[in-house]
Amino acid sequence: MKENAVANGGINMRSQQRVVSASAAHGRTSGKAADAVRAADAEWLKAYTAKDLDKAVAFCDEQGSMLMPNAPIATGKDAIAKLIASHFAIHYSKLTWHPTIADKGKYLIVWKKHPDSTWKVLFDMSNSDLPPASPL
C-alpha cells in the first residue's frame, strides 16, 4: 500500500488505502480484488434497488463522499444517508448501475479495501453531459 493524500470536501486527509477504480468493477481488470469489488458492487445495487437505506449506506466508507448532480457534496455516512434517502423518496423506481436510458455522461466510483478485507465506497460521482430536463 502506498500513502496517499486525499482531498475530501476541502479537508486533506492522509491515509493508507488500496483502491480499485470503477473500471475493475466493470470487467477491465481481473483478479481477487476486482472480483471482490464486482461482488460488493452487485450487492450494493441490490440494497439500492430494494431501497434499503441502512444496507445501501453500509457499503460506504465512514469518510466517503457522494458527488451527485444538483446537490452539494455529501461526506460521511450521515450526509450520504440523507442524500440516498432523498433519491429513494423522489427517484428510481427501478435503478441500475448499467445504462438503460439514453444518456451521455461520466461516472466514477472508488472502492477502498478495509483491514477486514471488505470493500467500501470512498468516492461516488456521476453527472450527465446532457442539458437539464426542462420543467413540465
C-alpha positions as CSV (number, residue, x, y, z in Angstrom):
1,M,0.0,0.0,0.0
2,K,1.1,3.5,-0.8
3,E,0.3,6.5,1.3
4,N,-1.9,9.0,-0.5
5,A,-3.2,12.5,0.3
6,V,-6.9,12.6,-0.4
7,A,-8.7,15.9,-0.9
8,N,-12.2,15.4,0.7
9,G,-14.5,18.3,0.7
10,G,-11.7,20.7,1.2
11,I,-10.2,18.7,4.0
12,N,-6.9,17.0,3.3
13,M,-6.7,13.5,4.9
14,R,-3.6,11.3,4.9
15,S,-4.4,7.7,4.9
16,Q,-3.1,4.3,3.7
17,Q,-5.5,2.8,1.3
18,R,-5.9,0.5,-1.6
19,V,-8.4,1.5,-4.2
20,V,-9.8,-0.1,-7.3
21,S,-11.5,2.1,-9.8
22,A,-14.8,1.5,-11.5
23,S,-13.0,0.0,-14.5
24,A,-12.2,-3.0,-12.3
25,A,-15.9,-3.4,-11.4
26,H,-16.9,-3.4,-15.0
27,G,-14.6,-6.2,-16.3
28,R,-11.5,-4.4,-17.5
29,T,-9.4,-5.9,-14.7
30,S,-9.3,-9.4,-13.3
31,G,-8.1,-11.0,-10.1
32,K,-9.2,-11.4,-6.5
33,A,-9.5,-7.6,-5.8
34,A,-11.5,-7.0,-9.0
35,D,-13.8,-9.9,-8.2
36,A,-14.4,-8.7,-4.7
37,V,-15.3,-5.2,-5.9
38,R,-17.6,-6.6,-8.5
39,A,-19.4,-8.7,-5.8
40,A,-19.6,-5.7,-3.5
41,D,-20.9,-3.5,-6.3
42,A,-23.6,-6.1,-7.2
43,E,-24.7,-6.3,-3.5
44,W,-24.8,-2.5,-3.2
45,L,-27.0,-2.4,-6.3
46,K,-29.4,-4.9,-4.7
47,A,-29.6,-2.8,-1.5
48,Y,-30.1,0.4,-3.5
49,T,-32.8,-1.2,-5.8
50,A,-34.6,-2.5,-2.7
51,K,-34.4,1.0,-1.3
52,D,-32.8,-0.4,1.9
53,L,-31.3,2.7,3.3
54,D,-29.3,1.1,6.1
55,K,-27.8,-1.5,3.8
56,A,-27.1,1.0,1.0
57,V,-25.2,3.3,3.4
58,A,-23.3,0.4,4.9
59,F,-21.5,0.0,1.6
60,C,-19.9,3.5,2.1
61,D,-16.7,4.3,3.9
62,E,-17.0,6.4,7.1
63,Q,-15.2,9.2,5.3
64,G,-16.8,8.5,1.9
65,S,-18.3,11.2,-0.4
66,M,-21.0,11.2,-2.9
67,L,-21.0,13.9,-5.6
68,M,-24.3,13.9,-7.4
69,P,-25.8,16.4,-9.9
70,N,-27.7,19.3,-8.5
71,A,-26.7,18.5,-4.9
72,P,-23.9,19.6,-2.6
73,I,-21.2,17.1,-1.8
74,A,-22.3,14.6,0.8
75,T,-19.3,13.5,3.0
76,G,-19.7,11.0,5.8
77,K,-22.3,8.4,6.4
78,D,-24.9,10.8,7.9
79,A,-24.8,13.1,4.9
80,I,-24.7,10.1,2.4
81,A,-27.8,8.6,4.2
82,K,-29.7,11.9,3.7
83,L,-28.7,12.1,0.0
84,I,-29.6,8.4,-0.7
85,A,-32.9,8.9,1.3
86,S,-33.8,11.9,-0.9
87,H,-33.1,9.7,-4.0
88,F,-35.3,7.0,-2.7
89,A,-38.1,9.5,-2.0
90,I,-38.2,11.0,-5.5
91,H,-36.3,8.9,-7.9
92,Y,-35.5,5.4,-9.2
93,S,-38.5,3.2,-9.1
94,K,-36.1,0.8,-10.9
95,L,-32.4,1.8,-10.5
96,T,-29.5,0.1,-12.2
97,W,-25.8,1.0,-12.4
98,H,-25.8,-0.2,-16.0
99,P,-27.1,2.1,-18.8
100,T,-30.7,1.5,-19.7
101,I,-31.7,5.0,-20.8
102,A,-30.4,7.4,-23.4
103,D,-27.9,9.5,-21.6
104,K,-24.3,10.5,-22.0
105,G,-22.2,11.4,-19.1
106,K,-19.5,10.4,-16.6
107,Y,-19.4,8.1,-13.6
108,L,-16.6,7.4,-11.2
109,I,-16.7,5.2,-8.1
110,V,-13.6,4.4,-6.0
111,W,-13.7,1.5,-3.6
112,K,-11.4,1.3,-0.6
113,K,-10.3,-2.0,0.9
114,H,-10.6,-2.1,4.7
115,P,-8.4,-4.1,7.1
116,D,-11.1,-6.8,7.4
117,S,-10.9,-7.3,3.6
118,T,-14.3,-5.7,2.9
119,W,-14.6,-3.0,0.2
120,K,-16.4,0.3,0.9
121,V,-17.2,3.1,-1.4
122,L,-14.8,6.0,-0.8
123,F,-16.0,8.3,-3.7
124,D,-19.1,8.1,-5.9
125,M,-19.6,10.7,-8.6
126,S,-21.9,11.0,-11.6
127,N,-23.1,13.6,-14.0
128,S,-24.7,13.9,-17.3
129,D,-23.4,15.7,-20.4
130,L,-27.0,16.4,-21.5
131,P,-28.7,19.6,-20.6
132,P,-31.1,19.5,-17.6
133,A,-34.6,18.3,-18.4
134,S,-36.9,21.2,-19.0
135,P,-39.7,21.7,-16.3
136,L,-43.1,20.4,-17.3
